[in-house]
Every structure is written in structure tokens, then in C-alpha cells.
């Protein structure tokens, strides 16, 4: 019964990943990691002896401990990757905000120049703005 539940869970994870990809709610670069996780869950569920053999090979007494170590390492890796992505996004947001501030200041300076132009030109012109 537990094998059936494990397979159903793994297929559910893979189905959710496909649905998120199809609806463009998950980017491909993140989907690869989750596909690997979903497939690993599926393989370990279908072949439970694989985890026993791997635990014996690594020297871990209980296979469940190996599974927890692998899950912890995976979560640390995902957290580190997300922190890196967040830092990159913050840098880009700061750069774009600075560029917008510079452009806004330039637009305000040009507006002031255009507003002062009829006053300097006297009777020649009118409004030079193209609003």
C-alpha cells in the first residue's frame, strides 16, 4: 500500500510540475530540479531496495537516515540557489530604479527648459511642446 501511495505522490509531483510549466507559472530552469526530485521519488518508491543498497554503500546504518541527509542537502541547495536568484533580482531592480530616477530627472529638466523657452523667446513662438 505504501508503494502505491509513493507512486501516486511522485506522479502527483510530476503532474503539478507539468501543469506549472504549461501555465507558465514555473520557469524551465527551476522545473529541471523539481523533475529530478520527482523522478528520484518515483525511482525510490518503485525500487525500495535501491535506497538500502545505497545506504550500505555509503555506510549509513538506516536507509531513512540517508534519505533525510539527502533531503537536507537538497533543501540547503535549493535555498542557496533561491538566495542567489533573489540577490541577482535585487541588484537588477536597484539598477533599473536608478536608471528610472536619472531619466525622470532628465525629463523634468527638459520640461523646465521647454517651459522657460516661450518666456525667453518673447513674441516669436508660442508653446513648443508637442503635448
Number of C-alpha atoms within 10 A of each C-alpha: 5 8 14 11 11 17 18 14 16 22 16 13 19 21 14 13 21 15 13 15 15 11 9 10 10 14 11 13 8 14 16 12 13 16 17 12 17 21 16 13 19 21 16 19 21 14 12 13 12 14 18 18 12 14 18 14 9 11 11 14 11 12 20 13 12 19 16 11 12 12 13 12 12 14 12 12 12 14 12 12 13 13 12 12 12 12 12 11 12 12 12 12 12 11 12 12 12 12 12 12 12 12 12 12 12 12 12 12 12 12 13 11 11 14 14 12 16 15 13 10 10 9 8 8 11 11 12 10 9 4 4
